[in-house]
Amino acid sequence: MDPLVVFEGVSYSYETGESAAGPRPPALKDVSLTIEAGEFVAVVGANGSGKSTFARLAAALLIPTSGSVRLLGLDTRAAAHRARVHAGVGVVFQFPEDQIVGMTVEEDVAFGPENLGLPPAEIRARVESALREVGLWEHRLRPSNMLSAGQTQRLALAGVLAMRPRCILFDEASTMLDPSGRLGLMAAMRRLNREGITVVFITHFMEEAAEAGRVIAFHQGQVAFDGPPRAIFQDRERLAGLGLDLPPAARAASALRRARLDLPAGIITLPELLAALPPFHARPGAEAAPPGRSGSSRMPDSPNQALIEVRDLEHVYLKGTPLAHRALHGANLTTHAGRAHGLLGKTGSGKSTLMQHLNALLRPQGGRVRVGPFDLNDASVRRRDVVRQVGLVLQNPEAQFFAYYVGDEIAFGPRQFDLDEPLRERVRWAMEWVGLDFETFKDRPLFALSGGERRKVALASILALKPSVLLLDEPTAGLDPRSRIDVLGKLSAMQIQGMTIVLSSHQMEDLALLARELTVYEKGRDVLSGPTEDVFDQVDVLKAHGLEPPAAAQVAQALRSLGWPIRAGITGLRDLESAVVAALRGANERV
């Protein structure tokens, strides 16, 4: 049997002209590789490394500039082959809304099977099976454009599953999913693979890559690694050179080894790490110190009025119609100036809808919203005045783009207001802040950017306004590990300097690093709120709400269950390492 995917000397260049820095390099350069039927392959690499271009070539959505691509034994250059290739190779895009064509959820899933000419009964069976597979059956009559970002990704997957392809390519398909959704998607991919479907998935989540049978790493348009995941994750120097990092479990295992905990080598998944944790054995005569906090993590109530107050907020999309959907049902939020407050919850819990109320994109249908001096229940408050002070970066960055070129997009907002500095310098500052070189990117078309680069542009376009409140909806989604750490560090510096930040994220490690307070939402209501350490300590409660605490919090809980005198309130690896060192030292000193 022929290999399923064959690349032979493939190069691809986007026809986007030249930048001030000279001709743009090709997206892929002389790539040769083979993927056999039934493989389970992860594709990783930094933003702009060529991953998405590879996926589009492997789905016959692009034709190579040079070299050849054969899919299912068919050369993609031949137009006569493409219908068979597209039926046999499905793709879930990084931006799933690009592939949604139906007015309602079930109409969209039925589109592909209808084009195959299948009987109506078979189409209905496939639609129901696919929607139940991704958890959207109960939403089958909803308008497809009224779904959350995570639900849209699941809808795109359902449309592919209904085609029954031999191979599915996932282009960062888990980016906008909540932790339980990501686990569910990985379980679905493994199940599909066991059923004989070849699965190739592009990801920035190293914990997902760790579960693959094979990892292909791209760097500057070329294959820099091709082999088993344990091989690449044992070479931290190579990972750093590729803009990647270890999976969270591997980083936690390294921290524990530095604390002199005896763990086997090669741990790359959280179940492996939790299974390897040893019970605590104090020396004879030693008593374990009771686990507790090293001081209270609770912040004293501020004597000042809260900067942001949301009380009993209600919002119904398509209110008064048969398709009405309640997104918020008595939601609350309180935060003070200069703090970073994190919002978390499953996909569709109402976080994005709430954030859009904070800068007046949406107005309250019920309840009250105040942000600083702005009473957003007051119809006389101008949206223009609010957005100048309260900047929102949407979870779908292309949804807020107005211009064609990167520089013009970032300049768009500042052009609407009087500035105290030259526009060019404001744009340069915002671009360099997010890690986009001014001369390299200012004249680049937005469509030629990778997903992570688009997110950086969206963030820069808001920062160029220099708002006093920054609202971030999934700010690091689509960023490679190095870019993610860089952006989080800069956001932390801005918060320390007095910027008020409200961020919604499915990345628990991001929230642990940046947020001082957390609020958990479910079905449009706030169900848990408090200091970050307190919320992440409630591991079982969070899991009941479909969330996964940071790896450090889960490891700390597991150690406590094994008798370790580990204090509560641990959310980061440094604290975890220090707590284990203290426990071992305390056991020795009490002999």
C-alpha positions as CSV (number, residue, x, y, z in Angstrom):
1,M,0.0,0.0,0.0
2,D,1.3,3.5,-0.9
3,P,2.1,5.9,1.9
4,L,-0.8,8.2,2.7
5,V,1.2,11.5,2.5
6,V,4.4,12.0,0.6
7,F,6.3,15.3,0.3
8,E,9.3,15.2,-2.1
9,G,11.5,18.3,-2.2
10,V,8.5,20.6,-1.5
11,S,8.9,24.4,-1.3
12,Y,6.1,27.0,-1.1
13,S,6.2,30.7,-1.3
14,Y,3.3,33.1,-0.7
15,E,3.1,35.8,-3.4
16,T,3.2,38.8,-1.1
17,G,5.9,40.8,-2.6
18,E,8.9,42.2,-0.7
19,S,9.2,43.9,2.6
20,A,11.6,46.7,3.6
21,A,14.0,43.9,4.8
22,G,14.1,42.4,1.3
23,P,12.5,39.3,-0.3
24,R,10.5,37.2,2.0
25,P,11.8,33.7,2.5
26,P,9.6,30.8,1.4
27,A,7.2,29.3,3.9
28,L,8.5,25.8,3.2
29,K,11.9,25.0,1.8
30,D,12.8,21.6,0.3
31,V,10.7,19.5,2.6
32,S,10.7,15.7,2.1
33,L,8.7,13.4,4.4
34,T,6.4,10.4,4.4
35,I,3.3,9.7,6.6
36,E,2.0,6.1,6.5
37,A,-1.6,5.1,6.9
38,G,-2.6,4.8,10.5
39,E,0.0,7.0,12.1
40,F,-0.6,9.5,14.9
41,V,1.6,12.5,14.2
42,A,2.2,15.8,16.1
43,V,3.6,18.7,14.2
44,V,5.2,21.4,16.3
45,G,7.3,24.6,15.7
46,A,7.5,28.3,16.5
47,N,5.0,30.8,15.0
48,G,5.8,31.2,11.3
49,S,7.9,28.0,11.1
50,G,5.7,26.6,8.2
51,K,3.3,24.3,10.2
52,S,0.1,25.6,8.7
53,T,1.5,25.8,5.2
54,F,2.5,22.1,5.6
55,A,-1.1,21.3,6.6
56,R,-2.6,23.1,3.7
57,L,-0.3,21.4,1.3
58,A,-1.1,18.1,2.9
59,A,-4.8,18.7,2.4
60,A,-4.3,19.8,-1.3
61,L,-5.5,23.3,-0.4
62,L,-2.2,24.7,-1.7
63,I,-0.1,23.4,-4.6
64,P,3.6,23.4,-4.1
65,T,5.8,26.1,-5.7
66,S,8.3,23.3,-6.4
67,G,8.5,19.6,-5.6
68,S,5.5,17.3,-5.4
69,V,2.9,16.3,-2.9
70,R,1.1,12.9,-3.2
71,L,-2.0,12.2,-1.1
72,L,-3.7,8.8,-1.2
73,G,-1.2,8.0,-4.0
74,L,-2.5,10.9,-6.1
75,D,-0.4,13.9,-7.2
76,T,-2.1,17.1,-6.0
77,R,-1.0,19.1,-9.1
78,A,-3.6,17.2,-11.1
79,A,-6.9,19.0,-10.9
80,A,-8.8,15.8,-11.7
81,H,-7.5,14.2,-8.4
82,R,-8.6,16.9,-6.0
83,A,-12.2,15.9,-5.5
84,R,-11.0,12.4,-4.4
85,V,-8.2,13.9,-2.2
86,H,-10.6,16.4,-0.5
87,A,-13.0,13.6,0.3
88,G,-10.3,11.4,1.8
89,V,-8.3,14.1,3.7
90,G,-10.2,16.4,6.0
91,V,-8.8,19.4,7.8
92,V,-9.9,21.3,10.9
93,F,-8.4,24.8,10.5
94,Q,-6.7,27.0,13.0
95,F,-9.5,29.5,12.3
96,P,-12.5,27.2,12.1
97,E,-15.0,29.9,11.1
98,D,-13.3,29.9,7.7
99,Q,-14.8,26.5,7.0
100,I,-18.3,27.1,8.3
101,V,-20.9,27.4,5.5
102,G,-24.3,26.4,6.9
103,M,-26.7,28.7,8.6
104,T,-27.4,26.3,11.4
105,V,-25.2,23.8,13.1
106,E,-26.8,20.7,11.6
107,E,-27.0,22.3,8.1
108,D,-23.2,23.0,8.3
109,V,-22.4,19.4,9.2
110,A,-24.7,18.1,6.4
111,F,-23.0,20.2,3.8
112,G,-20.2,17.8,3.0
113,P,-22.2,14.5,2.9
114,E,-24.8,16.3,0.7
115,N,-22.0,17.1,-1.8
116,L,-21.0,13.4,-1.8
117,G,-24.5,12.7,-3.0
118,L,-25.4,10.4,-0.1
119,P,-29.1,9.4,0.6
120,P,-30.9,11.6,3.1
121,A,-31.2,8.9,5.7
122,E,-27.4,8.4,5.6
123,I,-26.8,12.1,5.8
124,R,-29.0,12.4,8.9
125,A,-27.2,9.5,10.5
126,R,-23.8,11.0,9.9
127,V,-24.9,14.4,11.1
128,E,-26.2,13.0,14.4
129,S,-23.2,10.8,14.9
130,A,-20.7,13.6,14.3
131,L,-22.5,16.2,16.5
132,R,-22.8,13.7,19.3
133,E,-19.1,12.9,18.9
134,V,-18.1,16.5,19.5
135,G,-20.8,17.3,22.1
136,L,-22.9,19.7,19.9
137,W,-26.1,17.6,19.3
138,E,-28.1,19.7,21.7
139,H,-27.0,22.8,19.8
140,R,-28.0,21.4,16.3
141,L,-30.6,24.1,15.6
142,R,-28.5,27.1,16.8
143,P,-27.2,29.6,14.2
144,S,-23.6,28.6,13.4
145,N,-22.4,32.2,13.7
146,M,-23.7,32.4,17.3
147,L,-21.3,29.8,18.8
148,S,-18.3,30.5,21.0
149,A,-14.9,30.0,19.5
150,G,-14.5,26.6,21.1
151,Q,-17.9,25.5,19.9
152,T,-17.0,26.7,16.4
153,Q,-13.9,24.5,16.4
154,R,-16.0,21.5,17.5
155,L,-18.5,22.2,14.7
156,A,-15.7,22.3,12.2
157,L,-14.5,18.9,13.4
158,A,-18.0,17.5,13.2
159,G,-18.2,18.6,9.5
160,V,-15.0,16.7,8.8
161,L,-16.1,13.6,10.7
162,A,-19.3,13.5,8.7
163,M,-17.2,13.0,5.6
164,R,-15.6,9.8,7.0
165,P,-12.1,10.6,5.7
166,R,-9.0,8.4,5.8
167,C,-6.9,11.2,7.2
168,I,-7.7,14.2,9.4
169,L,-5.4,17.2,9.8
170,F,-5.9,19.3,12.9
171,D,-4.4,22.8,12.5
172,E,-4.1,23.9,16.2
173,A,-7.7,22.7,16.6
174,S,-7.5,22.7,20.4
175,T,-6.4,26.3,20.7
176,M,-9.7,27.7,21.9
177,L,-10.9,24.7,23.8
178,D,-11.2,24.5,27.6
179,P,-9.1,21.9,29.4
180,S,-11.8,19.3,29.4
181,G,-12.5,20.1,25.7
182,R,-8.8,19.6,24.9
183,L,-8.7,16.3,26.8
184,G,-11.9,15.3,25.0
185,L,-10.5,16.2,21.6
186,M,-7.3,14.3,22.2
187,A,-9.4,11.3,23.3
188,A,-11.4,11.6,20.1
189,M,-8.3,11.8,18.0
190,R,-6.9,8.7,19.6
191,R,-10.2,6.9,19.2
192,L,-10.3,7.9,15.5
193,N,-6.7,6.7,15.1
194,R,-7.5,3.3,16.7
195,E,-10.4,3.0,14.2
196,G,-7.8,3.3,11.4
197,I,-7.9,7.0,10.6
198,T,-4.5,8.7,10.1
199,V,-4.3,11.7,12.5
200,V,-1.9,14.6,12.0
201,F,-2.3,17.4,14.5
202,I,-0.4,20.8,14.7
203,T,-0.1,22.0,18.3
204,H,1.6,24.5,20.5
205,F,0.6,22.4,23.6
206,M,3.7,20.2,24.3
207,E,1.6,18.0,26.6
208,E,-0.4,17.1,23.4
209,A,2.7,16.4,21.4
210,A,3.9,14.1,24.1
211,E,1.0,11.8,23.4
212,A,1.8,11.3,19.7
213,G,3.6,8.4,18.2
214,R,5.8,10.7,16.2
215,V,6.7,14.3,16.3
216,I,7.7,16.5,13.3
217,A,9.3,19.8,14.3
218,F,9.5,22.7,11.7
219,H,12.0,25.5,11.9
220,Q,12.2,28.3,9.4
221,G,10.3,26.3,6.8
222,Q,12.3,23.1,7.1
223,V,12.0,19.8,9.1
224,A,14.3,20.2,12.1
225,F,13.3,17.0,13.9
226,D,11.3,13.8,13.0
227,G,11.1,11.1,15.6
228,P,9.5,9.9,18.8
229,P,8.4,12.5,21.4
230,R,10.7,11.3,24.1
231,A,13.7,11.9,21.9
232,I,12.9,15.6,21.3
233,F,11.8,16.2,24.9
234,Q,15.1,14.9,26.3
235,D,17.0,17.6,24.3
236,R,16.2,20.8,26.1
237,E,18.9,22.7,24.1
238,R,17.4,21.7,20.8
239,L,13.9,22.6,22.1
240,A,15.0,26.1,23.0
241,G,16.6,26.5,19.6
242,L,13.2,25.7,18.0
243,G,11.3,28.1,20.2
244,L,9.7,25.2,22.1
245,D,9.7,24.0,25.7
246,L,9.2,20.8,27.7
247,P,5.6,19.6,28.5
248,P,4.4,20.9,31.9
249,A,4.8,17.4,33.4
250,A,8.4,17.2,32.3
251,R,9.1,20.7,33.7
252,A,7.5,19.7,37.0
253,A,9.5,16.5,37.1
254,S,12.7,18.6,36.6
255,A,11.7,20.9,39.4
256,L,11.2,17.9,41.7
257,R,14.5,16.3,40.8
258,R,16.2,19.6,41.6
259,A,14.6,19.3,45.1
260,R,16.3,15.9,45.4
261,L,13.2,13.8,44.7
262,D,14.1,10.4,43.1
263,L,12.1,10.2,39.9
264,P,12.7,8.0,36.8
265,A,14.1,9.7,33.7
266,G,12.0,10.4,30.6
267,I,8.7,11.6,32.3
268,I,6.7,13.7,29.8
269,T,3.1,13.2,30.8
270,L,1.2,14.1,33.9
271,P,-0.2,10.6,34.6
272,E,3.4,9.3,34.4
273,L,4.6,11.9,36.9
274,L,1.7,11.4,39.4
275,A,2.2,7.6,39.2
276,A,6.0,8.0,40.0
277,L,5.6,10.3,43.1
278,P,6.9,8.5,46.2
279,P,5.2,8.5,49.6
280,F,6.6,10.7,52.3
281,H,8.9,8.8,54.7
282,A,10.0,10.9,57.6
283,R,12.9,9.5,59.6
284,P,12.1,7.8,63.0
285,G,10.9,10.4,65.5
286,A,10.0,12.9,62.9
287,E,6.6,14.4,62.7
288,A,5.2,15.8,59.5
289,A,4.4,19.5,59.7
290,P,0.7,20.1,59.1
291,P,0.1,21.4,55.6
292,G,-0.9,25.0,55.7
293,R,-0.2,28.3,54.1
294,S,2.9,30.2,54.7
295,G,0.9,33.3,55.6
296,S,-2.5,34.1,54.2
297,S,-2.9,34.4,50.5
298,R,-6.0,36.4,50.9
299,M,-5.7,40.1,50.0
300,P,-7.1,42.6,52.4
301,D,-10.2,44.4,51.1
302,S,-9.3,47.6,49.4
303,P,-10.6,50.8,51.0
304,N,-11.1,52.2,47.5
305,Q,-14.0,51.6,45.3
306,A,-13.6,48.7,42.8
307,L,-12.6,49.8,39.3
308,I,-14.8,47.2,37.6
309,E,-18.2,46.1,39.1
310,V,-20.5,43.7,37.3
311,R,-23.7,42.8,39.2
312,D,-26.4,40.3,38.1
313,L,-25.6,40.7,34.4
314,E,-28.0,39.1,32.0
315,H,-27.6,38.7,28.2
316,V,-29.6,36.7,25.7
317,Y,-28.5,36.4,22.1
318,L,-31.4,36.7,19.6
319,K,-33.7,37.7,22.4
320,G,-37.3,37.2,21.6
321,T,-36.7,34.8,18.8
322,P,-37.1,31.0,18.7
323,L,-33.3,30.8,18.5
324,A,-32.7,32.8,21.7
325,H,-29.7,31.7,23.7
326,R,-28.9,32.8,27.2
327,A,-25.2,33.5,27.6
328,L,-25.2,35.3,31.0
329,H,-27.5,34.6,33.8
330,G,-26.8,36.7,36.9
331,A,-23.0,37.0,36.3
332,N,-20.9,39.0,38.8
333,L,-17.3,40.4,38.7
334,T,-15.4,42.7,40.9
335,T,-11.8,43.9,40.6
336,H,-9.7,46.9,41.7
337,A,-7.3,49.1,39.8
338,G,-3.9,47.8,39.1
339,R,-4.8,44.1,39.5
340,A,-4.9,41.3,37.1
341,H,-8.1,39.3,37.3
342,G,-8.5,36.0,35.5
343,L,-11.8,34.5,34.2
344,L,-12.0,30.8,33.6
345,G,-14.7,28.4,32.7
346,K,-15.7,25.8,30.1
347,T,-16.2,26.9,26.5
348,G,-19.6,28.7,26.3
349,S,-19.6,29.6,30.0
350,G,-20.1,33.3,29.2
351,K,-16.6,34.7,29.7
352,S,-16.3,36.3,26.3
353,T,-19.8,37.8,26.4
354,L,-19.0,39.3,29.8
355,M,-15.8,40.8,28.6
356,Q,-17.6,42.4,25.7
357,H,-19.8,44.3,28.2
358,L,-16.7,45.8,29.9
359,N,-15.8,48.0,26.9
360,A,-19.4,48.6,25.7
361,L,-19.4,46.4,22.7
362,L,-22.5,44.9,24.4
363,R,-24.9,46.8,26.6
364,P,-26.5,45.3,29.7
365,Q,-30.0,43.7,29.1
366,G,-30.2,43.2,32.8
367,G,-28.1,43.9,35.9
368,R,-25.4,46.6,36.1
369,V,-21.9,47.2,34.7
370,R,-19.5,50.0,35.8
371,V,-15.9,50.3,34.6
372,G,-14.1,53.2,36.2
373,P,-16.1,56.4,35.6
374,F,-18.3,54.8,33.0
375,D,-21.8,53.6,33.9
376,L,-22.5,51.3,31.0
377,N,-26.2,51.1,31.8
378,D,-26.3,54.8,30.8
379,A,-27.2,55.1,27.1
380,S,-25.5,58.5,27.0
381,V,-22.1,57.0,27.7
382,R,-20.3,57.0,24.3
383,R,-18.7,53.8,23.2
384,R,-15.9,55.8,21.6
385,D,-14.9,57.2,25.1
386,V,-15.0,53.7,26.7
387,V,-12.8,52.0,24.1
388,R,-10.2,54.7,24.3
389,Q,-9.6,53.7,28.0
390,V,-10.7,50.1,28.0
391,G,-9.0,48.0,25.2
392,L,-10.3,44.6,24.3
393,V,-8.3,42.0,22.4
394,L,-10.7,39.4,21.0
395,Q,-10.1,35.7,21.0
396,N,-10.4,35.7,17.2
397,P,-7.9,38.3,16.2
398,E,-9.0,38.6,12.6
399,A,-12.4,39.6,13.8
400,Q,-11.0,43.0,14.8
401,F,-8.9,43.7,11.7
402,F,-9.7,46.6,9.5
403,A,-6.7,47.1,7.3
404,Y,-4.7,45.1,4.7
405,Y,-1.2,45.7,6.0
406,V,0.1,45.1,9.5
407,G,1.4,48.6,10.0
408,D,-1.9,50.2,8.9
409,E,-3.9,47.8,11.1
410,I,-1.9,48.8,14.2
411,A,-2.2,52.5,13.3
412,F,-6.0,52.3,12.7
413,G,-7.0,52.9,16.4
414,P,-4.6,55.7,17.2
415,R,-5.6,57.5,14.0
416,Q,-9.0,58.0,15.5
417,F,-7.7,60.0,18.5
418,D,-5.4,62.9,19.1
419,L,-1.9,61.5,20.1
420,D,0.8,63.0,22.2
421,E,3.6,61.4,20.0
422,P,4.2,60.7,16.3
423,L,1.9,57.9,15.0
424,R,4.8,56.0,13.4
425,E,6.7,55.9,16.8
426,R,3.5,54.7,18.6
427,V,3.1,51.9,16.0
428,R,6.8,51.0,16.3
429,W,6.6,50.8,20.1
430,A,3.5,48.6,20.0
431,M,5.0,46.2,17.4
432,E,8.3,45.8,19.2
433,W,6.5,45.3,22.5
434,V,4.7,42.2,21.2
435,G,7.9,40.9,19.4
436,L,7.1,42.0,15.8
437,D,10.1,43.7,14.1
438,F,8.8,47.0,12.7
439,E,10.7,47.0,9.4
440,T,10.1,43.3,8.8
441,F,6.3,43.3,9.5
442,K,4.9,46.8,8.9
443,D,4.3,46.2,5.2
444,R,3.3,42.6,5.4
445,P,-0.3,41.6,4.4
446,L,-2.3,40.3,7.4
447,F,-3.4,37.2,5.4
448,A,0.2,36.1,5.1
449,L,0.7,35.9,8.8
450,S,0.6,32.8,11.0
451,G,-2.1,32.5,13.6
452,G,0.3,33.5,16.4
453,E,1.5,36.5,14.4
454,R,-2.1,37.6,13.9
455,R,-2.6,37.5,17.6
456,K,0.4,39.6,18.2
457,V,-0.9,42.2,15.7
458,A,-4.3,42.2,17.5
459,L,-2.6,42.8,20.8
460,A,-0.3,45.5,19.3
461,S,-3.3,47.3,17.8
462,I,-4.9,47.7,21.2
463,L,-1.7,48.6,23.0
464,A,-1.1,51.3,20.5
465,L,-4.0,53.2,22.2
466,K,-2.2,52.9,25.6
467,P,-5.5,52.1,27.5
468,S,-5.7,52.1,31.3
469,V,-7.6,48.8,31.3
470,L,-6.7,45.9,29.1
471,L,-9.2,43.1,28.4
472,L,-7.6,40.0,27.0
473,D,-9.7,37.1,25.6
474,E,-7.3,34.1,25.3
475,P,-4.2,36.3,24.9
476,T,-1.7,33.5,24.3
477,A,-3.8,31.2,22.2
478,G,-1.9,30.3,19.1
479,L,1.5,31.5,20.4
480,D,4.5,29.2,20.5
481,P,6.0,28.5,24.0
482,R,8.7,31.1,23.6
483,S,6.3,33.9,22.5
484,R,3.8,32.9,25.2
485,I,6.4,33.3,27.9
486,D,7.6,36.6,26.4
487,V,4.0,38.1,26.2
488,L,3.2,36.9,29.7
489,G,6.3,38.6,31.1
490,K,5.5,41.8,29.4
491,L,1.9,41.7,30.6
492,S,3.1,41.1,34.1
493,A,5.5,44.1,33.9
494,M,2.6,46.3,32.7
495,Q,0.4,45.1,35.6
496,I,3.2,45.9,38.1
497,Q,3.4,49.4,36.6
498,G,-0.3,49.9,37.3
499,M,-2.2,48.5,34.3
500,T,-5.5,46.8,35.2
501,I,-5.9,43.6,33.3
502,V,-8.8,41.2,33.0
503,L,-8.0,38.1,31.1
504,S,-10.0,35.1,30.0
505,S,-7.9,32.0,29.4
506,H,-8.1,28.2,29.1
507,Q,-4.3,28.1,29.9
508,M,-4.2,27.5,33.7
509,E,-0.4,28.1,33.8
510,D,-1.0,31.6,32.3
511,L,-3.5,32.5,34.9
512,A,-1.3,31.2,37.7
513,L,1.6,33.4,36.5
514,L,-0.4,36.6,35.9
515,A,-3.7,36.7,37.8
516,R,-3.9,37.6,41.5
517,E,-7.6,36.8,41.6
518,L,-9.8,34.3,39.7
519,T,-13.5,34.0,39.0
520,V,-15.0,30.7,37.6
521,Y,-18.1,30.8,35.4
522,E,-20.4,28.1,34.4
523,K,-23.6,28.5,32.3
524,G,-23.5,32.2,32.5
525,R,-23.1,32.4,36.3
526,D,-20.1,33.0,38.6
527,V,-19.6,29.8,40.7
528,L,-16.3,30.4,42.4
529,S,-14.1,33.5,43.1
530,G,-11.1,34.4,45.2
531,P,-7.3,34.7,45.3
532,T,-5.6,32.6,42.6
533,E,-4.0,30.3,45.2
534,D,-7.3,29.5,46.9
535,V,-9.1,28.8,43.7
536,F,-6.4,26.5,42.2
537,D,-6.2,24.7,45.6
538,Q,-9.7,23.3,44.9
539,V,-8.5,20.8,42.4
540,D,-11.5,18.5,42.6
541,V,-14.0,21.4,42.5
542,L,-12.3,22.7,39.3
543,K,-12.3,19.3,37.7
544,A,-16.0,19.0,38.4
545,H,-16.4,22.2,36.4
546,G,-14.5,20.8,33.5
547,L,-11.2,22.6,34.3
548,E,-7.7,21.4,35.0
549,P,-5.5,23.3,37.6
550,P,-1.9,24.0,36.7
551,A,0.4,21.0,36.9
552,A,2.1,22.3,40.0
553,A,-1.2,22.5,41.9
554,Q,-2.1,18.9,40.8
555,V,1.3,17.6,41.8
556,A,1.1,19.4,45.2
557,Q,-2.3,17.9,45.9
558,A,-1.0,14.4,44.9
559,L,2.1,14.8,47.3
560,R,-0.2,15.8,50.1
561,S,-2.3,12.7,49.5
562,L,1.0,10.7,49.9
563,G,1.7,12.2,53.3
564,W,4.0,15.0,52.2
565,P,3.8,18.1,54.5
566,I,3.3,20.4,51.5
567,R,1.6,23.7,52.2
568,A,-1.6,24.7,50.4
569,G,-1.6,27.5,47.8
570,I,1.0,26.2,45.4
571,T,0.4,27.2,41.8
572,G,3.9,27.5,40.3
573,L,6.9,25.2,39.9
574,R,9.3,27.4,41.9
575,D,6.9,27.2,44.9
576,L,6.5,23.4,44.4
577,E,10.3,22.9,44.4
578,S,10.7,25.0,47.5
579,A,8.0,23.2,49.3
580,V,9.5,19.8,48.6
581,V,13.0,21.0,49.7
582,A,11.4,22.4,52.9
583,A,9.6,19.1,53.6
584,L,12.8,17.1,53.2
585,R,14.8,19.5,55.3
586,G,12.2,19.6,58.0
587,A,12.1,15.8,58.2
588,N,15.9,15.7,58.6
589,E,16.0,18.5,61.2
590,R,13.3,16.8,63.4
591,V,15.3,13.6,63.9
